[in-house]
Amino acid sequence: MKNSTKSLLFLGAIFITENSVAQLEPSWTVGYDILPFQEVDGSIEMEDGSLVDDAEVRLSRVRTSFKYPKIYFQGKTIVFHEISYQGIGFDYRKTTSLIDRLHALGYSLTALHTLSEKWSMLFIGKSSLASDFDTDITGEDFSFQSAAIFNRQINENLTMGLGIAYSTQFGKAEALPLLSIDWNNGAKWSINTILPSNLDIWYDHSQRVKLGFLVTIDGENFRFSPGNYEDEYPKPNLRYTMITMGPTAKISLSKKSLLNIESGIVGLHRFEFYSENVEVVSNDLKPNWYIKLGFETNL
């Protein structure tokens, strides 16, 4: 079952975080996402009732995670334990907001199990705490996401699978059907994807450099402090969605370390503000460029 385990390893990695340098060793990753100011598509109403047509928002994001793998049942089952953190900072032009910084702490468990020569299964469970930490932490700050995918090896170069996920990837918790594909041409080209989460196309340029093109959907649901608007908007939360697409490169710095460079276009960047479960306002940011930098090392 040559490609099945490889496929599962990849699928588990991209659903929760980036691929590991060597998948079966403990690893630590850190990354920084650089986005420019993006103009809000539409008008924003200010506190005095005036409308601003050219307000801008810029986000910066820091990401880090620690992953620890374990092997069971003579290699038939591989389990990854992962602890992660991301912090999102906000800058504004010609507008203001109650949100300056958001935080997300998470723990995920990814189990990869070989069922037979042709069949394998991937299970992912992730719990997270997402808040601005300016308000008291309650059970509403916690969320749980999960996914299960059954994969079948079609031939030596192709493995496909179907599954279902319960995810906040589009800003709110909902059930999503999943289609996984792992294909290679037996040489330098490969396609790895979980739809509708990721689409990755890769080319092995050399032993140290891997080039690719990525389409990625990212999202989360954050609760934040209502400030002076607690009576008007109780239990406010932000449902955040971002779709990015562009070229990427993975560069091996050594046998244990890897540099990730990604750039391209933010095609969709949406902020939906809710009070409890009632939408208050939704803002889209106009498309613009982005850069993601990441470093990963085995421990």
C-alpha atoms as an extended CHARMM CRD file, in Angstrom:
* protein
*
       299  EXT
         1         1  MET       CA              0.0000000000        0.0000000000        0.0000000000  PROA      1               0.0000000000
         2         2  LYS       CA              2.7280000000        2.3820000000       -1.0920000000  PROA      2               0.0000000000
         3         3  ASN       CA              0.7690000000        5.5740000000       -1.6290000000  PROA      3               0.0000000000
         4         4  SER       CA             -1.9870000000        5.2220000000        0.9700000000  PROA      4               0.0000000000
         5         5  THR       CA              0.0460000000        6.0940000000        4.0480000000  PROA      5               0.0000000000
         6         6  LYS       CA              1.7650000000        8.9320000000        2.1910000000  PROA      6               0.0000000000
         7         7  SER       CA             -1.6210000000       10.2820000000        1.1570000000  PROA      7               0.0000000000
         8         8  LEU       CA             -3.0220000000       10.1350000000        4.6750000000  PROA      8               0.0000000000
         9         9  LEU       CA              0.0420000000       11.8240000000        6.1280000000  PROA      9               0.0000000000
        10        10  PHE       CA             -0.3360000000       14.6870000000        3.6970000000  PROA      10              0.0000000000
        11        11  LEU       CA             -4.0850000000       15.0370000000        4.1430000000  PROA      11              0.0000000000
        12        12  GLY       CA             -3.8560000000       15.1250000000        7.9130000000  PROA      12              0.0000000000
        13        13  ALA       CA             -1.1300000000       17.7390000000        7.7670000000  PROA      13              0.0000000000
        14        14  ILE       CA             -2.8300000000       20.1890000000        5.4140000000  PROA      14              0.0000000000
        15        15  PHE       CA             -6.1880000000       20.0460000000        7.1880000000  PROA      15              0.0000000000
        16        16  ILE       CA             -4.7070000000       21.2920000000       10.4630000000  PROA      16              0.0000000000
        17        17  THR       CA             -1.3060000000       22.7590000000        9.6480000000  PROA      17              0.0000000000
        18        18  GLU       CA              1.5550000000       22.6600000000        7.1450000000  PROA      18              0.0000000000
        19        19  ASN       CA              3.4510000000       19.5150000000        6.1150000000  PROA      19              0.0000000000
        20        20  SER       CA              6.2460000000       18.3560000000        8.3620000000  PROA      20              0.0000000000
        21        21  VAL       CA              9.8930000000       18.1570000000        7.3100000000  PROA      21              0.0000000000
        22        22  ALA       CA              9.9660000000       14.4930000000        8.3160000000  PROA      22              0.0000000000
        23        23  GLN       CA              6.4740000000       13.3950000000        9.1990000000  PROA      23              0.0000000000
        24        24  LEU       CA              7.3570000000       10.8950000000       11.9330000000  PROA      24              0.0000000000
        25        25  GLU       CA              9.5470000000       13.1010000000       14.1250000000  PROA      25              0.0000000000
        26        26  PRO       CA              8.4730000000       15.7610000000       16.6350000000  PROA      26              0.0000000000
        27        27  SER       CA              8.5100000000       19.1320000000       14.9130000000  PROA      27              0.0000000000
        28        28  TRP       CA              8.0720000000       22.8240000000       15.6720000000  PROA      28              0.0000000000
        29        29  THR       CA              6.8140000000       25.4320000000       13.2090000000  PROA      29              0.0000000000
        30        30  VAL       CA              6.5710000000       29.2090000000       13.3070000000  PROA      30              0.0000000000
        31        31  GLY       CA              5.1800000000       31.5340000000       10.6550000000  PROA      31              0.0000000000
        32        32  TYR       CA              4.2620000000       35.1320000000        9.9350000000  PROA      32              0.0000000000
        33        33  ASP       CA              1.6280000000       36.2950000000        7.4500000000  PROA      33              0.0000000000
        34        34  ILE       CA              2.0970000000       39.7380000000        5.8820000000  PROA      34              0.0000000000
        35        35  LEU       CA             -0.9240000000       41.4570000000        4.3600000000  PROA      35              0.0000000000
        36        36  PRO       CA             -1.1620000000       45.0430000000        3.0600000000  PROA      36              0.0000000000
        37        37  PHE       CA             -3.9350000000       47.4880000000        3.8900000000  PROA      37              0.0000000000
        38        38  GLN       CA             -7.0930000000       46.2980000000        2.1240000000  PROA      38              0.0000000000
        39        39  GLU       CA             -9.9400000000       48.6520000000        1.2850000000  PROA      39              0.0000000000
        40        40  VAL       CA            -13.3390000000       47.7470000000        2.6750000000  PROA      40              0.0000000000
        41        41  ASP       CA            -15.7630000000       46.9940000000       -0.1570000000  PROA      41              0.0000000000
        42        42  GLY       CA            -18.6570000000       49.3130000000        0.6860000000  PROA      42              0.0000000000
        43        43  SER       CA            -19.3970000000       52.0140000000        3.2230000000  PROA      43              0.0000000000
        44        44  ILE       CA            -18.8090000000       51.8560000000        6.9770000000  PROA      44              0.0000000000
        45        45  GLU       CA            -21.0640000000       53.7670000000        9.3550000000  PROA      45              0.0000000000
        46        46  MET       CA            -19.1550000000       55.6280000000       12.0720000000  PROA      46              0.0000000000
        47        47  GLU       CA            -20.3540000000       56.3230000000       15.6400000000  PROA      47              0.0000000000
        48        48  ASP       CA            -21.6030000000       59.8000000000       14.6400000000  PROA      48              0.0000000000
        49        49  GLY       CA            -23.7060000000       58.3290000000       11.8090000000  PROA      49              0.0000000000
        50        50  SER       CA            -21.4090000000       59.4540000000        8.9730000000  PROA      50              0.0000000000
        51        51  LEU       CA            -20.3800000000       57.0580000000        6.2050000000  PROA      51              0.0000000000
        52        52  VAL       CA            -16.7900000000       56.3030000000        5.1730000000  PROA      52              0.0000000000
        53        53  ASP       CA            -16.3300000000       54.8870000000        1.6570000000  PROA      53              0.0000000000
        54        54  ASP       CA            -12.5540000000       54.2680000000        1.6270000000  PROA      54              0.0000000000
        55        55  ALA       CA            -11.8030000000       52.7250000000        5.0150000000  PROA      55              0.0000000000
        56        56  GLU       CA             -8.8950000000       50.2490000000        5.1080000000  PROA      56              0.0000000000
        57        57  VAL       CA             -7.8910000000       47.3400000000        7.3290000000  PROA      57              0.0000000000
        58        58  ARG       CA             -4.5770000000       45.5000000000        7.5940000000  PROA      58              0.0000000000
        59        59  LEU       CA             -4.0230000000       42.1550000000        9.3110000000  PROA      59              0.0000000000
        60        60  SER       CA             -0.8200000000       40.5630000000       10.5600000000  PROA      60              0.0000000000
        61        61  ARG       CA             -0.7800000000       36.9890000000       11.8210000000  PROA      61              0.0000000000
        62        62  VAL       CA              1.7480000000       34.9880000000       13.8560000000  PROA      62              0.0000000000
        63        63  ARG       CA              1.4580000000       31.1960000000       13.8770000000  PROA      63              0.0000000000
        64        64  THR       CA              3.3050000000       28.5150000000       15.8250000000  PROA      64              0.0000000000
        65        65  SER       CA              2.7260000000       24.8310000000       16.5770000000  PROA      65              0.0000000000
        66        66  PHE       CA              4.3360000000       21.7720000000       18.1100000000  PROA      66              0.0000000000
        67        67  LYS       CA              3.5760000000       18.3340000000       16.6620000000  PROA      67              0.0000000000
        68        68  TYR       CA              4.3740000000       14.9550000000       18.2500000000  PROA      68              0.0000000000
        69        69  PRO       CA              3.7550000000       11.6720000000       16.3480000000  PROA      69              0.0000000000
        70        70  LYS       CA              3.2860000000        8.1480000000       17.7360000000  PROA      70              0.0000000000
        71        71  ILE       CA              3.1200000000        4.8230000000       15.8590000000  PROA      71              0.0000000000
        72        72  TYR       CA              0.8780000000        1.9300000000       16.9250000000  PROA      72              0.0000000000
        73        73  PHE       CA             -0.0060000000       -1.5920000000       15.7450000000  PROA      73              0.0000000000
        74        74  GLN       CA              3.2380000000       -2.2710000000       13.8220000000  PROA      74              0.0000000000
        75        75  GLY       CA              2.8940000000        0.9010000000       11.7940000000  PROA      75              0.0000000000
        76        76  LYS       CA             -0.7610000000        0.4820000000       10.7980000000  PROA      76              0.0000000000
        77        77  THR       CA             -1.8450000000        3.4450000000       12.9380000000  PROA      77              0.0000000000
        78        78  ILE       CA             -0.0530000000        6.7870000000       13.1940000000  PROA      78              0.0000000000
        79        79  VAL       CA             -1.2970000000        9.4260000000       15.6400000000  PROA      79              0.0000000000
        80        80  PHE       CA             -0.2290000000       13.0860000000       15.6580000000  PROA      80              0.0000000000
        81        81  HSD       CA             -0.7210000000       15.2590000000       18.7410000000  PROA      81              0.0000000000
        82        82  GLU       CA             -0.4660000000       18.9680000000       17.9880000000  PROA      82              0.0000000000
        83        83  ILE       CA             -0.6280000000       22.1500000000       20.0660000000  PROA      83              0.0000000000
        84        84  SER       CA             -1.0050000000       25.3910000000       18.0900000000  PROA      84              0.0000000000
        85        85  TYR       CA             -1.3850000000       29.1430000000       18.5680000000  PROA      85              0.0000000000
        86        86  GLN       CA             -2.1770000000       32.0210000000       16.2360000000  PROA      86              0.0000000000
        87        87  GLY       CA             -2.4300000000       35.7180000000       16.9750000000  PROA      87              0.0000000000
        88        88  ILE       CA             -4.0730000000       38.1950000000       14.5810000000  PROA      88              0.0000000000
        89        89  GLY       CA             -3.3660000000       41.9290000000       14.8450000000  PROA      89              0.0000000000
        90        90  PHE       CA             -5.5060000000       44.6790000000       13.2520000000  PROA      90              0.0000000000
        91        91  ASP       CA             -4.5500000000       48.1350000000       11.9410000000  PROA      91              0.0000000000
        92        92  TYR       CA             -7.0990000000       50.6450000000       10.6110000000  PROA      92              0.0000000000
        93        93  ARG       CA             -7.2160000000       53.6680000000        8.3500000000  PROA      93              0.0000000000
        94        94  LYS       CA            -10.1850000000       56.0930000000        8.3670000000  PROA      94              0.0000000000
        95        95  THR       CA            -12.1640000000       53.8130000000       10.6800000000  PROA      95              0.0000000000
        96        96  THR       CA            -12.0340000000       52.2430000000       14.1340000000  PROA      96              0.0000000000
        97        97  SER       CA            -13.0580000000       48.9470000000       15.6760000000  PROA      97              0.0000000000
        98        98  LEU       CA            -13.4320000000       47.2490000000       19.0330000000  PROA      98              0.0000000000
        99        99  ILE       CA            -10.9440000000       44.5840000000       17.9100000000  PROA      99              0.0000000000
       100       100  ASP       CA             -7.1890000000       45.1350000000       18.1390000000  PROA      100             0.0000000000
       101       101  ARG       CA             -5.9500000000       41.5590000000       18.4800000000  PROA      101             0.0000000000
       102       102  LEU       CA             -7.4390000000       38.0680000000       18.4200000000  PROA      102             0.0000000000
       103       103  HSD       CA             -5.9710000000       34.8070000000       19.7160000000  PROA      103             0.0000000000
       104       104  ALA       CA             -6.6200000000       31.1290000000       19.0100000000  PROA      104             0.0000000000
       105       105  LEU       CA             -5.1710000000       28.2370000000       21.0380000000  PROA      105             0.0000000000
       106       106  GLY       CA             -5.7510000000       24.7440000000       19.7500000000  PROA      106             0.0000000000
       107       107  TYR       CA             -5.1030000000       21.0630000000       20.3290000000  PROA      107             0.0000000000
       108       108  SER       CA             -5.5920000000       18.5440000000       17.5480000000  PROA      108             0.0000000000
       109       109  LEU       CA             -5.3670000000       14.7790000000       17.2300000000  PROA      109             0.0000000000
       110       110  THR       CA             -4.8920000000       13.2260000000       13.7960000000  PROA      110             0.0000000000
       111       111  ALA       CA             -5.1760000000        9.4310000000       13.4900000000  PROA      111             0.0000000000
       112       112  LEU       CA             -4.1310000000        7.6630000000       10.2890000000  PROA      112             0.0000000000
       113       113  HSD       CA             -5.0780000000        3.9890000000       10.0660000000  PROA      113             0.0000000000
       114       114  THR       CA             -4.4810000000        1.4030000000        7.3220000000  PROA      114             0.0000000000
       115       115  LEU       CA             -7.5550000000       -0.8070000000        6.9390000000  PROA      115             0.0000000000
       116       116  SER       CA             -6.3580000000       -3.0650000000        4.1150000000  PROA      116             0.0000000000
       117       117  GLU       CA             -4.0630000000       -3.0920000000        1.1210000000  PROA      117             0.0000000000
       118       118  LYS       CA             -6.3760000000       -0.6920000000       -0.7260000000  PROA      118             0.0000000000
       119       119  TRP       CA             -8.3040000000        1.1170000000        2.0230000000  PROA      119             0.0000000000
       120       120  SER       CA             -7.2610000000        3.5400000000        4.7480000000  PROA      120             0.0000000000
       121       121  MET       CA             -8.9310000000        6.0180000000        7.0860000000  PROA      121             0.0000000000
       122       122  LEU       CA             -8.0930000000        9.4730000000        8.3960000000  PROA      122             0.0000000000
       123       123  PHE       CA             -9.7140000000       10.9610000000       11.5060000000  PROA      123             0.0000000000
       124       124  ILE       CA             -9.0650000000       14.4830000000       12.7840000000  PROA      124             0.0000000000
       125       125  GLY       CA            -10.3780000000       16.1330000000       15.9290000000  PROA      125             0.0000000000
       126       126  LYS       CA             -9.4750000000       19.6750000000       16.9750000000  PROA      126             0.0000000000
       127       127  SER       CA            -10.5640000000       21.7460000000       19.9570000000  PROA      127             0.0000000000
       128       128  SER       CA             -9.7400000000       25.4560000000       20.0990000000  PROA      128             0.0000000000
       129       129  LEU       CA            -10.1560000000       28.5400000000       22.2510000000  PROA      129             0.0000000000
       130       130  ALA       CA            -10.7110000000       31.6780000000       20.1270000000  PROA      130             0.0000000000
       131       131  SER       CA            -11.0770000000       35.0780000000       21.8010000000  PROA      131             0.0000000000
       132       132  ASP       CA             -9.5960000000       38.5530000000       22.2030000000  PROA      132             0.0000000000
       133       133  PHE       CA             -8.9170000000       37.6060000000       25.8810000000  PROA      133             0.0000000000
       134       134  ASP       CA            -10.3830000000       40.9710000000       26.9250000000  PROA      134             0.0000000000
       135       135  THR       CA            -13.5670000000       39.3150000000       28.1340000000  PROA      135             0.0000000000
       136       136  ASP       CA            -14.1220000000       36.5080000000       30.6110000000  PROA      136             0.0000000000
       137       137  ILE       CA            -13.4900000000       33.0640000000       29.1380000000  PROA      137             0.0000000000
       138       138  THR       CA            -16.6320000000       30.9460000000       28.9580000000  PROA      138             0.0000000000
       139       139  GLY       CA            -17.6920000000       27.7750000000       27.2030000000  PROA      139             0.0000000000
       140       140  GLU       CA            -18.7700000000       29.8540000000       24.2010000000  PROA      140             0.0000000000
       141       141  ASP       CA            -15.1080000000       30.6340000000       23.4740000000  PROA      141             0.0000000000
       142       142  PHE       CA            -14.3880000000       26.9540000000       22.7980000000  PROA      142             0.0000000000
       143       143  SER       CA            -15.1380000000       25.1060000000       19.5850000000  PROA      143             0.0000000000
       144       144  PHE       CA            -14.6310000000       21.5810000000       18.2960000000  PROA      144             0.0000000000
       145       145  GLN       CA            -13.9200000000       20.5400000000       14.7150000000  PROA      145             0.0000000000
       146       146  SER       CA            -13.6710000000       17.0330000000       13.3170000000  PROA      146             0.0000000000
       147       147  ALA       CA            -13.2600000000       15.1900000000       10.0450000000  PROA      147             0.0000000000
       148       148  ALA       CA            -13.3050000000       11.5960000000        8.8500000000  PROA      148             0.0000000000
       149       149  ILE       CA            -12.1370000000       10.4770000000        5.3940000000  PROA      149             0.0000000000
       150       150  PHE       CA            -12.0330000000        6.9840000000        3.8740000000  PROA      150             0.0000000000
       151       151  ASN       CA             -9.3830000000        6.6710000000        1.1590000000  PROA      151             0.0000000000
       152       152  ARG       CA             -8.9210000000        4.0660000000       -1.5550000000  PROA      152             0.0000000000
       153       153  GLN       CA             -5.7860000000        3.5090000000       -3.6020000000  PROA      153             0.0000000000
       154       154  ILE       CA             -6.9130000000        3.4920000000       -7.2440000000  PROA      154             0.0000000000
       155       155  ASN       CA             -3.4830000000        2.7030000000       -8.7030000000  PROA      155             0.0000000000
       156       156  GLU       CA              0.1930000000        3.3520000000       -7.9750000000  PROA      156             0.0000000000
       157       157  ASN       CA             -0.1810000000        7.0700000000       -8.7090000000  PROA      157             0.0000000000
       158       158  LEU       CA             -3.6780000000        7.9050000000       -7.4750000000  PROA      158             0.0000000000
       159       159  THR       CA             -5.4620000000        7.7000000000       -4.1280000000  PROA      159             0.0000000000
       160       160  MET       CA             -8.9400000000        9.1870000000       -3.6260000000  PROA      160             0.0000000000
       161       161  GLY       CA            -11.2630000000        9.4860000000       -0.6730000000  PROA      161             0.0000000000
       162       162  LEU       CA            -14.6210000000       10.7500000000        0.5400000000  PROA      162             0.0000000000
       163       163  GLY       CA            -15.5230000000       12.0570000000        3.9640000000  PROA      163             0.0000000000
       164       164  ILE       CA            -17.2860000000       14.6410000000        6.0620000000  PROA      164             0.0000000000
       165       165  ALA       CA            -16.0990000000       17.4420000000        8.3210000000  PROA      165             0.0000000000
       166       166  TYR       CA            -17.6360000000       19.5790000000       11.0310000000  PROA      166             0.0000000000
       167       167  SER       CA            -15.6410000000       22.7960000000       10.7200000000  PROA      167             0.0000000000
       168       168  THR       CA            -15.5260000000       26.5810000000       11.2860000000  PROA      168             0.0000000000
       169       169  GLN       CA            -13.4700000000       26.9980000000        8.1170000000  PROA      169             0.0000000000
       170       170  PHE       CA            -16.1130000000       29.2710000000        6.5630000000  PROA      170             0.0000000000
       171       171  GLY       CA            -16.5460000000       31.3200000000        9.7290000000  PROA      171             0.0000000000
       172       172  LYS       CA            -19.2940000000       29.2720000000       11.3750000000  PROA      172             0.0000000000
       173       173  ALA       CA            -19.5640000000       25.6680000000       12.4810000000  PROA      173             0.0000000000
       174       174  GLU       CA            -21.1860000000       23.5290000000        9.7940000000  PROA      174             0.0000000000
       175       175  ALA       CA            -20.9940000000       20.0950000000        8.2010000000  PROA      175             0.0000000000
       176       176  LEU       CA            -19.0100000000       19.9050000000        4.9590000000  PROA      176             0.0000000000
       177       177  PRO       CA            -18.5620000000       17.0190000000        2.4830000000  PROA      177             0.0000000000
       178       178  LEU       CA            -14.9120000000       16.2780000000        1.6830000000  PROA      178             0.0000000000
       179       179  LEU       CA            -13.1610000000       14.9480000000       -1.4110000000  PROA      179             0.0000000000
       180       180  SER       CA             -9.4790000000       14.0140000000       -1.0730000000  PROA      180             0.0000000000
       181       181  ILE       CA             -7.1060000000       13.4390000000       -3.9790000000  PROA      181             0.0000000000
       182       182  ASP       CA             -3.4550000000       12.4340000000       -3.9360000000  PROA      182             0.0000000000
       183       183  TRP       CA             -1.9420000000       12.0730000000       -7.4320000000  PROA      183             0.0000000000
       184       184  ASN       CA              1.5520000000       12.0240000000       -8.8700000000  PROA      184             0.0000000000
       185       185  ASN       CA              2.9610000000       11.3180000000      -12.3100000000  PROA      185             0.0000000000
       186       186  GLY       CA              5.6360000000        9.0040000000      -10.9680000000  PROA      186             0.0000000000
       187       187  ALA       CA              8.2780000000       11.7000000000      -11.3940000000  PROA      187             0.0000000000
       188       188  LYS       CA              8.2630000000       15.3650000000      -10.3410000000  PROA      188             0.0000000000
       189       189  TRP       CA              4.6120000000       16.4660000000      -10.4330000000  PROA      189             0.0000000000
       190       190  SER       CA              1.9330000000       15.8710000000       -7.7800000000  PROA      190             0.0000000000
       191       191  ILE       CA             -1.4980000000       17.1510000000       -6.7540000000  PROA      191             0.0000000000
       192       192  ASN       CA             -2.6800000000       16.9080000000       -3.1630000000  PROA      192             0.0000000000
       193       193  THR       CA             -6.0370000000       18.2710000000       -2.0650000000  PROA      193             0.0000000000
       194       194  ILE       CA             -8.9270000000       18.1210000000        0.3200000000  PROA      194             0.0000000000
       195       195  LEU       CA            -11.8610000000       19.9240000000       -1.2630000000  PROA      195             0.0000000000
       196       196  PRO       CA            -13.2280000000       22.3970000000       -0.2830000000  PROA      196             0.0000000000
       197       197  SER       CA            -10.2560000000       23.0850000000        2.0240000000  PROA      197             0.0000000000
       198       198  ASN       CA             -7.0690000000       23.0870000000       -0.0420000000  PROA      198             0.0000000000
       199       199  LEU       CA             -5.7470000000       22.5830000000       -3.5490000000  PROA      199             0.0000000000
       200       200  ASP       CA             -1.9740000000       22.0360000000       -3.7710000000  PROA      200             0.0000000000
       201       201  ILE       CA              0.0120000000       21.4740000000       -6.9790000000  PROA      201             0.0000000000
       202       202  TRP       CA              3.7110000000       20.6100000000       -6.5170000000  PROA      202             0.0000000000
       203       203  TYR       CA              6.8220000000       20.2880000000       -8.6580000000  PROA      203             0.0000000000
       204       204  ASP       CA             10.0340000000       18.7730000000       -7.2550000000  PROA      204             0.0000000000
       205       205  HSD       CA             12.5870000000       21.1760000000       -8.6860000000  PROA      205             0.0000000000
       206       206  SER       CA             15.5090000000       19.5490000000       -6.8590000000  PROA      206             0.0000000000
       207       207  GLN       CA             16.2970000000       17.6380000000       -3.6810000000  PROA      207             0.0000000000
       208       208  ARG       CA             16.3190000000       20.9130000000       -1.7180000000  PROA      208             0.0000000000
       209       209  VAL       CA             13.6280000000       22.9570000000       -3.4940000000  PROA      209             0.0000000000
       210       210  LYS       CA              9.9470000000       22.1520000000       -4.0270000000  PROA      210             0.0000000000
       211       211  LEU       CA              7.7670000000       24.5890000000       -5.9850000000  PROA      211             0.0000000000
       212       212  GLY       CA              4.0060000000       24.7380000000       -5.9280000000  PROA      212             0.0000000000
       213       213  PHE       CA              0.7270000000       26.5840000000       -6.3650000000  PROA      213             0.0000000000
       214       214  LEU       CA             -1.7540000000       26.7120000000       -3.4690000000  PROA      214             0.0000000000
       215       215  VAL       CA             -5.4070000000       27.6140000000       -3.0350000000  PROA      215             0.0000000000
       216       216  THR       CA             -6.3170000000       27.7240000000        0.6670000000  PROA      216             0.0000000000
       217       217  ILE       CA             -9.4670000000       28.5420000000        2.6270000000  PROA      217             0.0000000000
       218       218  ASP       CA             -8.9900000000       29.6790000000        6.2120000000  PROA      218             0.0000000000
       219       219  GLY       CA            -11.5520000000       30.7080000000        8.8210000000  PROA      219             0.0000000000
       220       220  GLU       CA            -12.4380000000       30.8680000000       12.4990000000  PROA      220             0.0000000000
       221       221  ASN       CA            -15.0920000000       32.1420000000       14.8870000000  PROA      221             0.0000000000
       222       222  PHE       CA            -13.7790000000       34.5440000000       17.5710000000  PROA      222             0.0000000000
       223       223  ARG       CA            -15.6420000000       36.0120000000       20.5360000000  PROA      223             0.0000000000
       224       224  PHE       CA            -14.5780000000       39.5060000000       21.6130000000  PROA      224             0.0000000000
       225       225  SER       CA            -15.3280000000       42.1330000000       24.2270000000  PROA      225             0.0000000000
       226       226  PRO       CA            -18.3870000000       44.3160000000       23.4120000000  PROA      226             0.0000000000
       227       227  GLY       CA            -16.8660000000       47.4070000000       25.0760000000  PROA      227             0.0000000000
       228       228  ASN       CA            -19.5270000000       50.0870000000       25.5270000000  PROA      228             0.0000000000
       229       229  TYR       CA            -21.9830000000       48.1940000000       23.2810000000  PROA      229             0.0000000000
       230       230  GLU       CA            -22.7610000000       45.3190000000       25.6560000000  PROA      230             0.0000000000
       231       231  ASP       CA            -26.4300000000       46.2930000000       26.0600000000  PROA      231             0.0000000000
       232       232  GLU       CA            -26.9440000000       46.8130000000       22.3210000000  PROA      232             0.0000000000
       233       233  TYR       CA            -24.9130000000       43.8310000000       21.0660000000  PROA      233             0.0000000000
       234       234  PRO       CA            -24.6420000000       41.0610000000       23.6900000000  PROA      234             0.0000000000
       235       235  LYS       CA            -22.1190000000       38.2580000000       23.1350000000  PROA      235             0.0000000000
       236       236  PRO       CA            -20.5150000000       39.6620000000       19.9550000000  PROA      236             0.0000000000
       237       237  ASN       CA            -18.4310000000       37.3710000000       17.7680000000  PROA      237             0.0000000000
       238       238  LEU       CA            -16.4810000000       37.6700000000       14.5380000000  PROA      238             0.0000000000
       239       239  ARG       CA            -16.8090000000       35.0330000000       11.8210000000  PROA      239             0.0000000000
       240       240  TYR       CA            -13.6890000000       35.3060000000        9.7040000000  PROA      240             0.0000000000
       241       241  THR       CA            -13.0290000000       33.8020000000        6.2470000000  PROA      241             0.0000000000
       242       242  MET       CA            -10.0250000000       34.2400000000        3.9180000000  PROA      242             0.0000000000
       243       243  ILE       CA             -9.2320000000       32.5670000000        0.5840000000  PROA      243             0.0000000000
       244       244  THR       CA             -5.6660000000       32.8630000000       -0.7350000000  PROA      244             0.0000000000
       245       245  MET       CA             -4.0950000000       31.6080000000       -3.9610000000  PROA      245             0.0000000000
       246       246  GLY       CA             -0.5870000000       31.8650000000       -5.3310000000  PROA      246             0.0000000000
       247       247  PRO       CA              2.8500000000       30.2800000000       -5.8490000000  PROA      247             0.0000000000
       248       248  THR       CA              4.8890000000       28.7930000000       -3.0220000000  PROA      248             0.0000000000
       249       249  ALA       CA              8.3240000000       27.3020000000       -2.3940000000  PROA      249             0.0000000000
       250       250  LYS       CA              9.6400000000       24.8800000000        0.2320000000  PROA      250             0.0000000000
       251       251  ILE       CA             13.4070000000       25.1500000000        0.6730000000  PROA      251             0.0000000000
       252       252  SER       CA             15.3880000000       22.6400000000        2.7330000000  PROA      252             0.0000000000
       253       253  LEU       CA             17.9280000000       24.5290000000        4.8240000000  PROA      253             0.0000000000
       254       254  SER       CA             19.2920000000       21.3320000000        6.3600000000  PROA      254             0.0000000000
       255       255  LYS       CA             18.2150000000       17.7430000000        7.0160000000  PROA      255             0.0000000000
       256       256  LYS       CA             16.0770000000       18.9810000000        9.9130000000  PROA      256             0.0000000000
       257       257  SER       CA             14.8590000000       22.4390000000        8.8670000000  PROA      257             0.0000000000
       258       258  LEU       CA             12.6430000000       23.8400000000        6.1350000000  PROA      258             0.0000000000
       259       259  LEU       CA             11.7810000000       27.3490000000        4.9320000000  PROA      259             0.0000000000
       260       260  ASN       CA              8.3080000000       28.0370000000        3.4740000000  PROA      260             0.0000000000
       261       261  ILE       CA              7.6780000000       31.0770000000        1.2550000000  PROA      261             0.0000000000
       262       262  GLU       CA              4.2170000000       31.7460000000       -0.1640000000  PROA      262             0.0000000000
       263       263  SER       CA              2.7500000000       34.7540000000       -1.9510000000  PROA      263             0.0000000000
       264       264  GLY       CA             -0.1860000000       35.6230000000       -4.1510000000  PROA      264             0.0000000000
       265       265  ILE       CA             -3.6600000000       37.1420000000       -3.9940000000  PROA      265             0.0000000000
       266       266  VAL       CA             -6.2170000000       37.2940000000       -1.1900000000  PROA      266             0.0000000000
       267       267  GLY       CA             -9.2650000000       36.5460000000       -3.3200000000  PROA      267             0.0000000000
       268       268  LEU       CA            -11.8690000000       36.7230000000       -0.5430000000  PROA      268             0.0000000000
       269       269  HSD       CA            -11.4570000000       38.3490000000        2.8680000000  PROA      269             0.0000000000
       270       270  ARG       CA            -14.7170000000       38.5500000000        4.8190000000  PROA      270             0.0000000000
       271       271  PHE       CA            -15.6210000000       39.7150000000        8.3140000000  PROA      271             0.0000000000
       272       272  GLU       CA            -19.1090000000       38.9170000000        9.6010000000  PROA      272             0.0000000000
       273       273  PHE       CA            -19.9920000000       40.4740000000       12.9470000000  PROA      273             0.0000000000
       274       274  TYR       CA            -22.6860000000       38.7210000000       14.9710000000  PROA      274             0.0000000000
       275       275  SER       CA            -24.4770000000       39.4320000000       18.2330000000  PROA      275             0.0000000000
       276       276  GLU       CA            -25.1520000000       35.9520000000       19.5700000000  PROA      276             0.0000000000
       277       277  ASN       CA            -26.4780000000       34.2990000000       16.3660000000  PROA      277             0.0000000000
       278       278  VAL       CA            -27.8550000000       37.4380000000       14.6810000000  PROA      278             0.0000000000
       279       279  GLU       CA            -25.7450000000       39.0920000000       11.9700000000  PROA      279             0.0000000000
       280       280  VAL       CA            -25.0590000000       42.7740000000       12.6730000000  PROA      280             0.0000000000
       281       281  VAL       CA            -22.8450000000       43.7030000000        9.7180000000  PROA      281             0.0000000000
       282       282  SER       CA            -20.7190000000       41.9700000000        7.0680000000  PROA      282             0.0000000000
       283       283  ASN       CA            -17.6530000000       43.5210000000        5.4350000000  PROA      283             0.0000000000
       284       284  ASP       CA            -15.5810000000       42.2510000000        2.5050000000  PROA      284             0.0000000000
       285       285  LEU       CA            -12.0540000000       43.5380000000        1.8890000000  PROA      285             0.0000000000
       286       286  LYS       CA            -11.0270000000       44.1450000000       -1.7140000000  PROA      286             0.0000000000
       287       287  PRO       CA             -8.5000000000       41.6410000000       -3.1920000000  PROA      287             0.0000000000
       288       288  ASN       CA             -4.8120000000       42.3790000000       -2.6720000000  PROA      288             0.0000000000
       289       289  TRP       CA             -1.4600000000       40.6000000000       -2.3980000000  PROA      289             0.0000000000
       290       290  TYR       CA             -0.1210000000       38.6390000000        0.5790000000  PROA      290             0.0000000000
       291       291  ILE       CA              3.0960000000       36.9780000000        1.7510000000  PROA      291             0.0000000000
       292       292  LYS       CA              3.4430000000       34.0470000000        4.1660000000  PROA      292             0.0000000000
       293       293  LEU       CA              6.7840000000       33.0940000000        5.6920000000  PROA      293             0.0000000000
       294       294  GLY       CA              7.3200000000       29.9340000000        7.6980000000  PROA      294             0.0000000000
       295       295  PHE       CA             10.1160000000       27.9790000000        9.3410000000  PROA      295             0.0000000000
       296       296  GLU       CA              9.9040000000       24.3340000000       10.4370000000  PROA      296             0.0000000000
       297       297  THR       CA             12.3830000000       22.1160000000       12.2160000000  PROA      297             0.0000000000
       298       298  ASN       CA             12.5310000000       18.6150000000       13.6290000000  PROA      298             0.0000000000
       299       299  LEU       CA             13.3050000000       18.3000000000       17.3280000000  PROA      299             0.0000000000
